[in-house]
Amino acid sequence: MILEKLRAKFNQKVFGNSASTIAPTTVIDDYINEAYQKFLIIVLPYYRWRVNGEISDTHILAGQKEYILPGDLLRVLEVRVNDVLLTDDQYTIFDKSIMLEDETLYEEDLEYGLALTYQDEYTALAETTDVPNIPTAFHPFLYKFASREYCEDFQIWDKFKTLDNWIDKEIPVIEDHYYLKTNKQVKMIPAVETNY
């Protein structure tokens, strides 16, 4: 769903009119981007799921053990040297750099030898055609969460309560979705005995 449609859905939820101009688009965008951040915070604990995932690689230079991390890095998911996955004791991550701890990893020059798979900071939605980098099924979360926050800030309590109830039910659905994508063990659903 493009940002323009998210704005229209926000206006419909809050003001009952998708073409409303009561709230400026910059204000609506701020609320939608806050909702986008909230969504990413919800899914952040699911280690293997790469929301806003990126891969960065660089040359390893003989004798150089420290390398600057990408500026938009939020969380490192995997570190590889020469396409071999490293264990946690083979590197240390600091705020702005990564230090290779195992000297054998940087004994010689390796072209594009260091590769990071990481989750990057979200990119704010700004243009009318911007689309959030999350599954389409969860786009309603963005405009409903944004609407709820607006209703709370402007004390529109009847709409706030309705949206708040929906969000309380939706967050476990989002968590289950990412849990099932990231863990090999599936949650078991208890069997129900049915008499026909």
C-alpha positions in Angstrom: 0.0 0.0 0.0 1.6 3.3 -1.0 1.9 6.2 1.4 -0.9 8.1 -0.3 -3.3 5.2 0.4 -2.1 4.9 4.0 -2.9 8.6 4.4 -6.4 8.1 3.0 -7.0 5.1 5.3 -5.8 7.2 8.3 -8.2 10.0 7.4 -11.1 7.5 7.0 -10.4 6.0 10.4 -10.0 9.3 12.2 -12.3 11.7 10.4 -14.7 9.4 8.5 -13.6 10.8 5.2 -10.6 9.5 3.2 -10.1 13.0 1.5 -10.2 14.9 4.8 -7.7 17.9 5.1 -8.2 18.4 8.8 -4.8 17.0 9.6 -1.9 18.1 7.4 -0.2 15.3 5.4 3.1 16.1 7.2 1.4 15.3 10.5 -0.2 12.2 9.2 3.2 11.1 7.8 4.8 11.5 11.2 2.1 9.2 12.8 2.4 6.6 10.0 6.2 6.6 10.3 5.9 6.2 14.1 3.7 3.2 13.4 6.3 1.8 10.9 9.0 2.1 13.6 6.7 0.4 16.1 6.1 -2.5 13.7 9.8 -3.0 13.2 10.3 -2.9 17.0 7.7 -5.6 17.4 9.5 -7.9 14.9 13.1 -7.0 16.0 13.4 -9.9 18.5 12.9 -12.5 15.7 16.5 -13.0 14.9 16.4 -14.9 11.6 13.7 -12.7 10.0 15.4 -10.0 8.0 13.0 -7.1 8.0 14.8 -4.3 6.1 17.6 -6.8 5.5 20.8 -5.8 3.7 24.1 -7.4 2.9 27.3 -5.4 2.9 30.7 -6.7 1.9 34.2 -5.3 1.8 37.8 -6.3 1.1 39.8 -7.8 3.9 43.3 -6.3 4.0 46.2 -8.3 5.3 46.9 -7.3 8.9 43.8 -5.1 9.3 41.4 -6.5 12.0 39.0 -3.6 12.4 36.4 -2.5 9.8 33.8 0.3 9.8 30.2 -0.8 9.9 27.5 0.5 7.5 26.0 3.7 8.8 22.4 2.5 8.6 23.1 -0.7 10.6 20.6 -1.5 13.3 21.6 -5.1 14.1 24.1 -7.6 12.7 22.5 -11.0 11.8 25.5 -12.8 10.3 29.2 -12.3 9.8 31.1 -14.2 7.1 34.7 -14.3 6.0 35.5 -15.9 2.7 31.9 -17.2 2.7 32.3 -19.0 6.0 29.9 -18.1 8.8 31.8 -16.8 11.9 31.0 -17.7 15.5 30.5 -15.0 18.1 33.9 -15.5 19.6 35.6 -14.7 16.2 34.5 -11.1 16.1 33.5 -8.2 18.4 31.0 -5.5 17.4 31.3 -2.0 18.6 29.0 1.0 17.9 30.7 1.9 14.6 33.0 -1.0 13.8 33.6 -4.7 13.8 36.8 -6.3 15.1 38.0 -9.7 13.8 39.4 -11.5 16.8 40.8 -14.6 15.0 44.2 -13.6 13.4 43.8 -16.3 10.7 40.9 -14.3 9.3 43.0 -11.4 8.2 46.4 -12.9 7.4 46.0 -12.2 3.7 44.1 -9.9 1.4 40.7 -11.2 0.4 38.6 -9.5 -2.2 35.1 -8.9 -0.8 36.2 -11.3 2.0 34.1 -9.8 4.8 30.3 -10.0 4.4 27.7 -8.8 6.9 24.0 -9.6 6.7 22.3 -7.0 8.8 19.1 -5.3 9.6 19.2 -1.6 8.7 17.4 1.4 10.2 14.0 1.9 8.6 13.7 4.5 5.9 10.9 6.9 6.6 8.0 7.0 4.2 7.9 10.5 2.6 6.9 10.3 -1.1 3.3 9.5 -2.0 4.4 6.4 -3.8 6.6 5.0 -1.0 5.7 1.5 0.1 6.6 0.1 3.6 9.0 -2.8 3.5 6.8 -5.2 5.4 4.3 -7.8 4.2 1.2 -6.2 2.6 -1.1 -8.1 5.0 0.3 -5.9 7.8 -0.1 -2.5 6.1 -3.4 -2.0 8.0 -1.4 -2.1 11.2 0.4 1.1 10.1 -2.6 3.3 9.5 -4.6 1.9 12.4 -1.7 2.3 14.9 -1.1 5.8 13.5 -4.8 6.6 13.8 -4.8 5.3 17.4 -1.9 7.5 18.4 -3.5 10.6 16.8 -6.8 9.9 18.6 -5.0 9.5 21.9 -3.0 12.8 21.4 -6.2 14.7 20.4 -8.4 12.9 22.9 -10.8 11.3 20.5 -11.5 8.6 23.0 -14.3 6.6 21.3 -12.2 5.9 18.2 -9.1 5.4 20.3 -10.7 2.6 22.3 -11.9 0.8 19.1 -8.4 1.1 17.5 -6.7 0.2 20.7 -8.7 -3.1 21.0 -7.8 -3.9 17.3 -4.1 -3.3 17.9 -4.1 -5.4 21.1 -5.4 -8.3 19.0 -3.2 -7.7 16.0 0.2 -7.5 17.8 0.1 -11.3 18.8 -0.8 -12.1 15.1 2.3 -10.2 13.9 4.5 -11.9 16.5 3.1 -15.3 15.6 3.8 -14.6 11.9 7.4 -13.8 12.5 7.8 -16.5 15.2 6.7 -19.2 12.7 9.1 -17.8 10.0 12.1 -17.8 12.3 11.8 -20.9 14.5 12.1 -24.5 13.3 9.7 -25.8 16.0 6.1 -25.0 15.2 3.7 -24.0 17.9 1.3 -26.8 18.4 -2.4 -26.0 18.3 -4.3 -28.1 20.8 -6.7 -30.6 19.2 -10.4 -30.0 19.7 -12.7 -33.0 19.9 -15.7 -32.5 17.7 -18.8 -34.7 17.7 -20.6 -34.9 14.4 
